[in-house]
Amino acid sequence: MDELSEMPIVGRVVRDATQEVLVKRGVYWNIEVLDIRWFRDDKPTNKGIRLNIEEAKLLLQILRRELE
């Protein structure tokens, strides 16, 4: 197993019976990261983003601004 698959799942967004977004938080290459990735049939797709925690906080600010 690689480091990404060992990260704990902290959230999930289910689209349908075969697709979902998994949000994982953990350490990757000695950097604390948040990984947001699409999965299809329980396998990761190429669609996703991995951010260090400071980048994730900035993304959160942008999403709050745009969605409120």
Secondary structure, 3 states (H helix, E strand, C coil): CCHHHHCCEEEEEECCCCEEEEEEEEEECCEEEEEEEEEECCEEEEEEEEEEHHHHHHHHHHHHHHHC
